[in-house]
Amino acid sequence: MKKYKVFIDGKEGTTGLKIFERFANRDDIEILTIDEDKRKDPVEKAKMINSSDYTFLCLPDAAAIESAALCTNPDTVIIDASTAHRVNPDWAYGFPELDSDFRKKIETSKRIATPGCYASGTIAILYPLVKSGIMPKDYPVNVHAVSGYSGAGKKAIAQYEAPDRDSGLDSPRLYALTQAHKHLPEMKIISGLDFEPIFNPYVCDYFQGMTVTVGLHTRLLSKKVTARDVWEMFSKHYEGTYFVKVAGFMGEGTLPEQFIPANTLAGTNNMEIFVYGNDDRIMITTRFDNLGKGASGAAVQCMNISMGIDETTGLCNS
């Protein structure tokens, strides 16, 4: 069995740590480690990157751009978990379930940018709607999303877990008030929209898991459809994909009650899509793990596809 050399640039962050954890039981991976005092040294980082078969960038955008530029080995595959390269056409966009073209580019590219967590849930809804011709490209999209606080970074995690924390952390908190969230460009461009959506994200007092919801006024759509028509379109679009599953219409077979909790898929790389509502106002919700399919799990899945091995390797039980 070939043993792949893997370097995680930014292993100390939440995404980097979760990628590292997903390699715990894999005997086909050799992790390259950098001395703690040299982890920001460009010369030492260049050695690690160019010695690797795969390098994961789990860094702020500016640092990810710098690290990607250090790669001179034509055989090294860079998988970037930051926002830096997600709308760069020279990079594969790491959401293979969207359609065969996305998967093919992941298979063949040396540069892969994995989606943001909110973007994953949003694009999983919008891309099929636009591609199918149901949603016009100029539709006034409004995205509502809730996430566990693990997606807010190490500083926010410490705030939420502090014994003397502010009482405002006890309730859901709406943010991105300027409508300039960093995931908006990929939501627009990858989905094929003419305009960025209105985006309303909430960080909430639980650790892990996410839901993203888009509502449709059928009177504004490009063609006359019922809620069941939309459900059938999603079911066909994602038919045969392993990690993305469309639940029964109105959540039948998945939701024991008429509630969609956001943390049910925590610890997995799975995503569920729910279609519900009525024939005037149709709702679509994605549910997934913001640290799984929304971050580290997606990155490992893309690496598996690039390797040409089963994409579920190391992910089925995590």
Residue pairs with C-beta under 8 A, 6 or more apart in sequence:
1 27
1 28
2 28
3 27
3 28
3 29
3 30
4 28
4 29
4 30
4 53
4 54
4 307
5 30
5 32
5 51
5 52
5 53
5 54
6 23
6 29
6 30
6 31
6 32
6 52
6 53
6 54
6 55
6 56
6 303
7 31
7 32
7 34
7 48
7 49
7 51
7 52
7 54
7 55
7 56
8 16
8 19
8 20
8 31
8 55
8 56
8 58
9 16
9 45
9 48
9 49
9 55
9 56
9 57
9 58
9 59
9 67
10 16
10 56
10 57
10 58
10 59
10 63
11 17
11 19
11 20
11 58
12 39
13 58
13 59
13 153
13 154
14 150
14 151
14 153
14 154
14 157
14 291
14 295
15 58
15 81
15 291
15 295
15 296
15 299
16 56
16 58
16 296
18 291
18 292
18 295
18 296
18 297
19 56
19 58
19 81
19 296
19 299
19 300
20 31
21 296
21 318
22 296
22 297
22 300
22 314
22 315
22 318
23 29
23 31
23 300
23 314
25 314
26 313
26 314
28 309
32 48
32 51
32 52
34 44
34 45
34 48
35 44
38 44
38 45
39 45
42 66
42 70
45 67
45 70
46 70
46 71
46 72
48 55
49 55
49 67
49 70
49 71
49 73
49 76
49 78
50 70
50 71
50 72
50 73
50 76
51 73
52 73
52 76
53 75
53 76
53 77
54 76
54 77
54 78
54 79
54 303
54 306
55 67
55 71
55 76
55 77
55 78
55 79
56 79
56 80
56 81
56 299
56 303
57 63
57 64
57 67
57 68
57 78
57 79
57 80
57 81
57 82
57 84
58 81
58 82
59 67
59 82
60 82
61 82
61 83
61 84
61 182
62 84
63 82
64 80
64 82
64 84
64 85
65 84
65 85
68 78
68 80
68 84
68 85
68 111
71 78
74 110
75 110
76 110
77 109
77 110
77 111
77 112
77 303
77 306
78 110
78 111
78 112
79 94
79 112
79 113
79 114
79 299
79 302
79 303
79 306
80 91
80 111
80 112
80 113
80 114
81 114
81 295
81 296
81 299
83 116
83 182
83 183
83 186
84 113
85 91
85 111
85 113
86 93
86 113
86 115
86 116
86 119
86 185
86 186
86 190
87 185
87 186
87 189
87 190
88 113
90 111
91 109
91 111
91 112
91 113
92 102
92 105
92 106
92 108
92 109
92 111
92 112
92 113
92 302
93 102
93 105
93 113
93 115
93 186
93 190
94 106
94 112
94 113
94 114
94 115
94 298
94 299
94 301
94 302
95 102
95 114
95 115
95 120
95 123
95 124
95 190
95 298
96 102
96 103
96 106
96 301
96 302
96 305
96 311
97 103
97 124
97 238
97 241
97 243
97 244
98 123
98 124
98 127
98 190
99 127
99 131
103 305
106 112
106 302
106 305
106 306
107 305
107 306
107 308
109 306
112 302
112 306
114 295
114 298
114 299
114 302
115 123
115 186
115 190
115 294
115 298
116 182
116 183
116 186
116 294
117 147
117 151
117 183
117 210
117 290
117 291
117 294
117 295
118 143
118 145
118 147
118 181
118 183
118 187
118 199
118 201
118 210
118 212
118 294
119 183
119 186
119 187
119 190
120 271
120 286
120 288
120 293
120 294
120 298
121 145
121 210
121 211
121 212
121 271
121 286
121 288
121 294
122 143
122 145
122 183
122 187
122 191
122 197
122 199
122 212
122 214
122 286
123 186
123 187
123 190
123 191
124 212
124 244
124 271
124 273
124 286
125 212
125 214
125 273
125 284
125 286
126 135
126 141
126 187
126 191
126 192
126 193
126 197
126 214
127 190
127 191
127 192
128 233
128 234
128 237
128 238
129 135
129 216
129 230
129 233
129 284
130 137
130 191
130 192
130 193
131 192
131 237
132 233
132 237
133 222
133 223
134 221
134 222
134 223
134 225
134 230
134 233
135 216
135 221
135 222
136 220
136 221
136 222
137 192
137 193
137 194
138 193
138 194
138 195
139 193
139 220
139 221
140 195
140 198
140 220
141 193
141 195
141 197
141 198
141 214
142 197
142 198
142 200
142 214
142 215
143 187
143 197
143 198
143 199
143 200
143 212
143 213
143 214
144 200
144 212
144 213
144 214
144 215
145 199
145 200
145 201
145 202
145 210
145 211
145 212
145 213
146 172
146 201
146 202
146 203
146 204
146 210
146 211
146 262
147 201
147 202
147 203
147 204
147 209
147 210
147 262
147 290
148 203
148 204
148 206
148 207
148 208
148 209
148 210
148 262
148 263
148 266
148 290
149 156
149 157
149 160
149 203
149 204
149 205
149 206
149 207
150 157
150 207
150 208
150 290
150 291
151 203
151 210
151 290
151 291
151 294
151 295
152 160
152 203
156 203
159 165
159 166
159 169
160 169
160 205
169 205
170 205
171 205
172 202
172 203
172 204
172 205
173 202
173 203
173 204
174 200
174 201
174 202
175 201
175 202
175 203
176 199
176 200
176 201
179 196
179 198
179 199
181 199
181 201
183 199
184 196
184 197
184 199
185 196
187 193
187 196
187 197
187 199
188 194
188 195
188 196
188 197
197 214
204 262
206 262
206 263
207 263
207 266
208 263
208 266
208 267
208 289
208 290
208 291
209 261
209 262
209 263
209 264
209 265
209 266
209 287
209 288
209 289
209 290
210 262
210 287
210 288
210 289
210 290
210 294
211 260
211 262
211 285
211 286
211 287
212 285
212 286
213 283
213 284
213 285
213 286
214 283
214 284
215 277
215 281
215 282
215 283
215 284
216 230
216 277
216 281
216 282
216 283
216 284
217 280
217 281
218 224
218 225
218 226
218 279
218 280
218 281
218 282
219 280
225 233
225 282
226 279
227 249
227 275
227 276
227 277
227 278
227 279
227 282
228 249
230 275
230 282
230 284
231 246
231 249
231 275
234 246
234 273
234 275
234 284
235 246
238 244
238 245
238 246
238 273
242 311
242 312
243 269
243 270
243 271
243 293
243 301
243 311
243 312
243 315
244 270
244 271
244 273
244 293
245 270
245 271
245 272
245 273
246 272
246 273
246 275
247 253
247 254
247 255
247 272
247 273
247 274
247 275
248 254
249 275
249 276
250 274
250 275
250 276
251 258
251 260
251 274
251 276
254 272
254 274
255 274
260 274
260 285
260 287
262 287
264 287
265 271
265 272
265 287
265 288
265 289
265 292
265 293
266 289
266 291
266 292
267 289
267 292
267 318
268 289
268 292
268 293
268 297
268 318
269 289
269 292
269 293
269 297
269 298
269 300
269 301
269 312
269 315
269 318
270 288
270 289
270 292
270 293
271 286
271 287
271 288
271 293
272 286
272 287
272 288
273 284
273 285
273 286
273 287
274 283
274 284
274 285
274 286
274 287
275 282
275 283
275 284
276 282
276 283
276 285
277 283
288 294
289 297
291 297
292 298
292 318
297 315
297 318
300 314
300 315
301 311
301 312
301 315
304 310
304 311
304 312
304 313
304 314
304 315
305 311
